[in-house]
């Protein structure tokens, strides 16, 4: 009989502990984290970008501007680095091409991209930065190097009928320094940069 009572008491204690931990870790802890996260709501909610009351993307996920079928549609926008995620910037297919640096297909792809960027920007192929022709590991990187952004300034300003200085200022406003002052390299968020361009109005033409 005593063993039955001991087992009952142990089971009841285990059940109380289960309920307490479920409430603490399943309800209270997530609620506290959610509350703390809302101290910086932009980041906690996905760093979404809104234009004219409509969500158009996230500053954390790259996207295509214009279409490959209509290259002219790309000219008024800063272009991101290439993407190997699905058909390009597909969040459900994040990843790289996994081709090695000596792979003939990758080498040809990079050379084709270099020639296309050089033609679009009106520069020599040797002036095209590496990130303009190589995809990121995730295929969703929204950032480009300041050098690649600067390469595109003249074209974007021309297509939009804007002063070069104004476009350069937008690039500067969307340039982020090294993390903690020493990790990584400065970068330009193409998604937020193009959002700022969109807020200025449609390209002239």
Residue frames as qw, qx, qy, qz and C-alpha x, y, z in Angstrom:
[[0.000, 0.884, 0.467, 0.000, 0.00, 0.00, 0.00],
 [0.311, -0.790, 0.096, 0.519, 2.84, 2.39, 0.89],
 [0.418, -0.113, 0.588, 0.684, 4.47, 1.73, -2.46],
 [0.196, 0.651, 0.645, 0.349, 1.23, 2.66, -4.21],
 [0.165, -0.935, -0.237, 0.205, 1.05, 5.90, -2.22],
 [0.423, -0.556, 0.335, 0.632, 4.69, 6.70, -2.99],
 [0.366, 0.201, 0.668, 0.616, 4.10, 6.09, -6.68],
 [0.065, 0.827, 0.540, 0.147, 0.99, 8.29, -6.60],
 [0.274, -0.876, -0.029, 0.395, 2.87, 11.10, -4.85],
 [0.434, -0.329, 0.500, 0.674, 5.77, 10.86, -7.32],
 [0.295, 0.456, 0.686, 0.484, 3.42, 10.87, -10.29],
 [0.053, -0.920, -0.387, 0.037, 1.57, 13.89, -8.91],
 [0.363, -0.739, 0.181, 0.539, 4.87, 15.71, -8.32],
 [0.422, -0.041, 0.627, 0.654, 6.01, 14.88, -11.85],
 [0.188, 0.685, 0.632, 0.309, 2.72, 16.11, -13.29],
 [0.173, -0.933, -0.182, 0.258, 2.95, 19.39, -11.34],
 [0.413, -0.518, 0.396, 0.636, 6.52, 19.85, -12.57],
 [0.377, 0.279, 0.693, 0.548, 5.42, 19.16, -16.16],
 [0.063, 0.861, 0.490, 0.121, 2.62, 21.72, -15.94],
 [0.307, -0.857, 0.019, 0.414, 4.91, 24.32, -14.32],
 [0.423, -0.320, 0.525, 0.666, 7.65, 23.90, -16.92],
 [0.318, 0.508, 0.682, 0.419, 5.10, 23.94, -19.76],
 [0.033, -0.944, -0.325, 0.040, 3.71, 27.26, -18.54],
 [0.384, -0.767, 0.205, 0.471, 7.17, 28.71, -17.83],
 [0.363, -0.313, 0.628, 0.614, 8.99, 27.59, -20.97],
 [0.272, 0.400, 0.775, 0.406, 6.04, 27.31, -23.34],
 [0.002, 0.863, 0.469, 0.189, 4.19, 30.53, -22.45],
 [0.338, -0.897, -0.034, 0.281, 6.07, 32.89, -20.14],
 [0.546, -0.383, 0.411, 0.622, 9.53, 32.59, -21.71],
 [0.380, 0.384, 0.576, 0.613, 8.35, 33.10, -25.33],
 [0.041, -0.911, -0.392, -0.121, 6.16, 36.02, -24.22],
 [0.426, -0.785, 0.103, 0.438, 9.13, 37.70, -22.52],
 [0.503, -0.116, 0.523, 0.679, 11.30, 37.22, -25.63],
 [0.234, 0.653, 0.576, 0.431, 8.52, 38.62, -27.81],
 [0.200, -0.947, -0.230, 0.100, 8.21, 41.64, -25.55],
 [0.481, -0.599, 0.290, 0.571, 11.96, 42.28, -25.54],
 [0.479, 0.188, 0.602, 0.611, 12.04, 41.88, -29.31],
 [0.138, 0.829, 0.485, 0.240, 9.41, 44.58, -29.73],
 [0.332, -0.786, 0.016, 0.521, 11.86, 47.09, -28.25],
 [0.037, -0.443, 0.557, 0.702, 13.33, 46.99, -31.77],
 [0.696, 0.370, 0.488, -0.376, 10.14, 46.13, -33.73],
 [0.533, 0.679, -0.343, -0.370, 11.65, 46.57, -37.18],
 [0.184, 0.456, -0.870, -0.028, 14.21, 43.82, -36.71],
 [0.380, -0.016, 0.845, -0.376, 11.94, 41.58, -34.64],
 [0.652, 0.474, 0.419, -0.418, 9.23, 41.65, -37.30],
 [0.780, 0.315, 0.455, 0.292, 11.47, 40.89, -40.27],
 [0.240, -0.460, 0.244, 0.819, 12.89, 44.32, -41.16],
 [0.434, 0.585, 0.659, 0.188, 10.06, 44.80, -43.64],
 [0.133, -0.158, 0.216, 0.954, 10.08, 47.63, -46.18],
 [0.260, 0.675, 0.663, -0.194, 6.83, 49.47, -46.87],
 [0.106, -0.072, 0.337, 0.933, 6.11, 51.68, -49.87],
 [0.409, -0.139, -0.288, -0.855, 2.78, 53.49, -50.24],
 [0.686, -0.210, 0.361, -0.595, 1.31, 51.34, -47.47],
 [0.957, 0.193, -0.142, -0.165, 2.35, 48.11, -49.16],
 [0.641, -0.542, 0.515, 0.174, 5.04, 45.70, -47.97],
 [0.656, 0.685, -0.265, -0.174, 7.53, 45.29, -50.81],
 [0.771, 0.307, -0.493, 0.261, 10.28, 43.24, -49.21],
 [0.721, -0.669, -0.035, 0.176, 12.76, 42.93, -46.39],
 [0.121, 0.905, -0.407, 0.030, 16.07, 44.67, -45.95],
 [0.548, -0.471, 0.691, -0.008, 17.51, 41.27, -45.00],
 [0.699, 0.202, 0.672, 0.139, 16.60, 39.41, -48.21],
 [0.060, -0.343, 0.479, 0.806, 17.83, 40.33, -51.67],
 [0.592, 0.546, 0.560, -0.196, 15.50, 40.50, -54.64],
 [0.464, 0.205, 0.517, 0.689, 15.65, 41.11, -58.36],
 [0.147, 0.698, 0.174, -0.679, 14.98, 44.56, -59.78],
 [0.465, 0.536, -0.421, -0.564, 13.71, 44.49, -63.34],
 [0.924, 0.073, 0.352, -0.131, 13.63, 41.27, -65.34],
 [0.464, -0.322, 0.663, 0.492, 16.16, 39.32, -67.37],
 [0.474, 0.513, 0.669, 0.255, 13.67, 39.20, -70.26],
 [0.184, 0.915, 0.211, 0.291, 13.64, 43.00, -70.38],
 [0.658, -0.084, -0.210, 0.718, 17.14, 44.30, -69.56],
 [0.064, 0.512, 0.086, 0.852, 15.96, 47.89, -70.00],
 [0.584, -0.683, -0.287, -0.333, 13.72, 47.44, -66.94],
 [0.795, -0.358, -0.244, 0.423, 16.84, 46.90, -64.83],
 [0.476, 0.427, -0.035, 0.768, 18.57, 50.14, -65.82],
 [0.211, -0.744, 0.008, -0.634, 16.81, 52.57, -63.39],
 [0.800, -0.576, 0.024, -0.162, 17.69, 50.36, -60.42],
 [0.101, -0.647, 0.749, -0.098, 20.82, 49.39, -58.56],
 [0.858, 0.105, -0.451, -0.221, 21.40, 45.75, -59.35],
 [0.721, -0.562, 0.381, -0.135, 22.23, 43.18, -56.64],
 [0.091, -0.470, 0.855, 0.197, 24.82, 40.46, -56.91],
 [0.583, 0.062, -0.673, -0.452, 23.77, 37.33, -58.82],
 [0.627, -0.253, 0.532, -0.510, 21.73, 34.65, -57.07],
 [0.325, 0.172, -0.903, -0.222, 21.84, 30.86, -57.35],
 [0.304, 0.115, 0.762, -0.560, 18.80, 30.41, -55.09],
 [0.552, 0.515, 0.631, -0.179, 16.30, 28.59, -57.27],
 [0.505, 0.650, 0.367, 0.435, 15.61, 30.75, -60.31],
 [0.292, 0.392, -0.138, 0.861, 17.06, 33.66, -58.33],
 [0.160, -0.247, 0.378, -0.878, 16.35, 35.07, -54.86],
 [0.702, -0.311, -0.499, -0.401, 13.94, 32.26, -53.99],
 [0.344, -0.569, 0.532, -0.524, 13.73, 32.16, -50.14],
 [0.918, -0.124, 0.251, -0.281, 12.58, 28.53, -50.33],
 [0.929, 0.282, -0.022, 0.238, 15.68, 27.49, -52.28],
 [0.155, -0.932, 0.328, -0.001, 18.43, 29.36, -50.46],
 [0.858, -0.224, 0.358, 0.294, 21.87, 28.12, -51.44],
 [0.010, -0.698, 0.492, 0.521, 24.86, 28.44, -53.71],
 [0.750, 0.451, -0.350, -0.335, 25.63, 26.71, -57.00],
 [0.823, -0.386, 0.415, 0.035, 28.22, 24.48, -55.24],
 [0.809, 0.538, -0.036, 0.233, 30.46, 24.70, -58.31],
 [0.704, -0.446, 0.070, 0.548, 34.19, 24.81, -57.64],
 [0.007, 0.836, -0.157, -0.525, 36.41, 27.69, -58.81],
 [0.140, -0.372, 0.753, 0.524, 37.87, 25.53, -61.59],
 [0.504, 0.429, 0.744, -0.090, 34.51, 24.37, -62.91],
 [0.248, 0.103, 0.526, 0.807, 34.29, 25.28, -66.61],
 [0.083, -0.700, -0.631, -0.323, 30.59, 26.17, -66.39],
 [0.357, -0.818, -0.277, 0.355, 31.17, 28.52, -63.46],
 [0.409, -0.339, 0.263, 0.806, 34.15, 30.17, -65.16],
 [0.136, 0.340, 0.606, 0.706, 32.09, 30.79, -68.30],
 [0.215, -0.793, -0.566, -0.068, 29.15, 32.09, -66.26],
 [0.403, -0.704, -0.106, 0.575, 31.39, 34.55, -64.45],
 [0.317, -0.136, 0.418, 0.841, 32.97, 35.76, -67.67],
 [0.009, 0.553, 0.658, 0.511, 29.54, 36.21, -69.27],
 [0.307, -0.835, -0.424, 0.169, 28.36, 38.16, -66.23],
 [0.430, -0.506, 0.089, 0.742, 31.50, 40.31, -66.27],
 [0.212, 0.144, 0.537, 0.804, 30.98, 41.20, -69.94],
 [0.129, -0.697, -0.638, -0.301, 27.29, 41.99, -69.33],
 [0.379, -0.794, -0.279, 0.385, 27.99, 44.26, -66.34],
 [0.398, -0.313, 0.260, 0.822, 30.81, 46.03, -68.18],
 [0.108, 0.362, 0.609, 0.697, 28.53, 46.68, -71.14],
 [0.245, -0.779, -0.570, -0.088, 25.68, 47.90, -68.94],
 [0.410, -0.803, -0.132, 0.412, 27.87, 50.27, -66.96],
 [0.471, 0.865, -0.060, 0.161, 30.08, 51.37, -69.86],
 [0.338, -0.790, 0.511, 0.023, 33.37, 50.30, -68.29],
 [0.437, 0.456, -0.772, -0.072, 36.18, 47.86, -69.02],
 [0.857, -0.232, -0.439, -0.140, 35.65, 44.29, -67.76],
 [0.579, 0.099, -0.546, 0.597, 38.66, 44.70, -65.48],
 [0.114, -0.309, 0.267, -0.906, 36.76, 47.43, -63.58],
 [0.714, -0.347, -0.350, -0.498, 33.91, 45.08, -62.58],
 [0.325, -0.503, 0.660, -0.453, 34.08, 44.08, -58.86],
 [0.132, 0.097, -0.987, -0.011, 34.01, 40.41, -57.89],
 [0.263, 0.295, 0.764, -0.510, 30.64, 40.63, -56.13],
 [0.490, 0.443, -0.098, -0.744, 29.03, 41.80, -59.37],
 [0.602, 0.340, -0.623, -0.366, 29.70, 38.43, -60.99],
 [0.330, 0.055, -0.919, 0.210, 29.62, 35.93, -58.09],
 [0.601, -0.541, -0.372, -0.456, 26.63, 34.78, -56.08],
 [0.307, -0.551, 0.565, -0.532, 26.58, 34.75, -52.28],
 [0.044, 0.114, -0.982, 0.148, 26.48, 31.51, -50.30],
 [0.327, 0.350, 0.713, -0.511, 22.81, 31.96, -49.46],
 [0.166, 0.364, 0.683, 0.611, 21.74, 33.44, -52.79],
 [0.182, -0.822, -0.526, -0.119, 19.68, 35.91, -50.74],
 [0.470, -0.347, -0.160, 0.796, 22.32, 38.45, -49.71],
 [0.187, 0.911, 0.368, -0.003, 20.86, 41.99, -50.05],
 [0.282, -0.855, 0.185, 0.394, 24.28, 43.66, -49.86],
 [0.762, 0.536, 0.010, 0.363, 26.83, 44.67, -52.46],
 [0.610, -0.242, -0.089, 0.749, 30.24, 46.29, -52.05],
 [0.020, 0.827, 0.102, -0.553, 30.54, 50.08, -52.08],
 [0.172, -0.368, 0.613, 0.678, 32.69, 49.66, -55.22],
 [0.148, 0.331, 0.860, 0.360, 29.87, 47.89, -57.08],
 [0.044, 0.808, 0.522, -0.270, 27.35, 50.49, -55.91],
 [0.101, -0.713, 0.174, 0.672, 29.61, 53.34, -57.05],
 [0.232, -0.071, 0.764, 0.598, 30.01, 51.67, -60.44],
 [0.098, 0.543, 0.805, 0.221, 26.23, 51.90, -60.92],
 [0.064, -0.627, -0.340, 0.698, 25.71, 55.50, -59.75],
 [0.045, 0.331, -0.369, -0.867, 26.17, 57.20, -63.13],
 [0.147, -0.187, -0.848, -0.474, 23.77, 54.84, -64.91],
 [0.152, -0.592, -0.758, 0.226, 21.04, 55.11, -62.26],
 [0.057, -0.581, -0.149, 0.798, 21.34, 58.90, -62.14],
 [0.078, 0.181, -0.558, -0.806, 21.10, 59.10, -65.93],
 [0.172, -0.310, -0.884, -0.306, 18.11, 56.77, -66.19],
 [0.214, -0.669, -0.661, 0.265, 16.22, 58.59, -63.45],
 [0.167, 0.759, 0.170, 0.606, 17.17, 62.11, -64.42],
 [0.585, -0.796, -0.121, 0.099, 18.74, 62.73, -61.02],
 [0.110, 0.871, -0.452, 0.157, 21.94, 64.57, -60.10],
 [0.734, 0.203, -0.606, 0.232, 24.84, 62.20, -59.57],
 [0.056, 0.349, -0.589, 0.727, 25.50, 63.81, -56.19],
 [0.669, -0.223, 0.181, -0.686, 21.97, 62.98, -55.01],
 [0.934, 0.056, -0.319, -0.151, 22.33, 59.34, -55.99],
 [0.522, 0.328, -0.617, 0.489, 25.73, 59.16, -54.31],
 [0.275, -0.364, 0.455, -0.765, 24.15, 60.54, -51.14],
 [0.873, -0.127, -0.025, -0.471, 21.53, 57.78, -51.20],
 [0.820, 0.214, -0.503, 0.172, 24.30, 55.21, -51.56],
 [0.196, 0.387, -0.592, 0.679, 26.08, 56.70, -48.56],
 [0.556, -0.300, 0.270, -0.727, 22.89, 56.62, -46.49],
 [0.955, -0.029, -0.027, -0.295, 22.47, 52.90, -47.22],
 [0.603, 0.447, -0.600, 0.277, 26.12, 51.97, -46.61],
 [0.788, -0.603, 0.018, -0.125, 26.86, 49.99, -43.46],
 [0.076, 0.754, -0.635, 0.151, 30.30, 49.82, -41.87],
 [0.476, 0.175, -0.851, 0.135, 32.07, 46.79, -40.47],
 [0.722, -0.549, -0.371, -0.200, 30.25, 44.93, -37.70],
 [0.702, -0.646, -0.099, 0.281, 31.58, 46.05, -34.33],
 [0.002, 0.944, -0.252, -0.212, 33.96, 48.26, -36.25],
 [0.112, -0.616, 0.747, 0.224, 36.31, 45.47, -37.36],
 [0.544, 0.085, 0.835, 0.010, 34.35, 42.43, -38.61],
 [0.550, 0.585, 0.580, 0.139, 33.71, 42.04, -42.33],
 [0.301, 0.061, 0.298, 0.904, 33.70, 44.81, -44.92],
 [0.287, 0.367, 0.187, -0.865, 31.48, 47.86, -45.54],
 [0.193, 0.297, 0.878, 0.322, 28.40, 47.03, -47.61],
 [0.305, 0.087, -0.091, -0.944, 25.46, 48.69, -49.32],
 [0.394, 0.310, 0.823, -0.268, 21.93, 47.32, -48.89],
 [0.006, 0.069, 0.621, 0.780, 20.50, 47.29, -52.42],
 [0.151, -0.575, -0.794, -0.130, 16.93, 46.66, -51.25],
 [0.198, -0.769, -0.372, 0.480, 16.73, 49.72, -48.99],
 [0.202, -0.354, 0.314, 0.858, 18.68, 51.79, -51.53],
 [0.029, -0.239, -0.721, -0.650, 16.20, 51.00, -54.30],
 [0.179, -0.698, -0.683, 0.122, 13.32, 51.64, -51.90],
 [0.194, -0.646, -0.103, 0.731, 14.71, 55.14, -51.34],
 [0.076, -0.103, 0.559, 0.819, 14.89, 55.61, -55.11],
 [0.088, -0.485, -0.815, -0.306, 11.28, 54.48, -55.47],
 [0.184, -0.727, -0.499, 0.435, 10.20, 57.06, -52.89],
 [0.143, -0.423, 0.191, 0.874, 11.64, 59.76, -55.14],
 [0.603, 0.551, 0.112, -0.566, 9.19, 58.82, -57.87],
 [0.875, 0.325, 0.342, 0.106, 9.23, 57.02, -61.21],
 [0.515, -0.217, 0.387, 0.733, 12.21, 57.34, -63.56],
 [0.315, 0.677, -0.055, -0.663, 12.00, 60.09, -66.13],
 [0.250, -0.120, 0.828, 0.488, 11.49, 59.03, -69.69]]
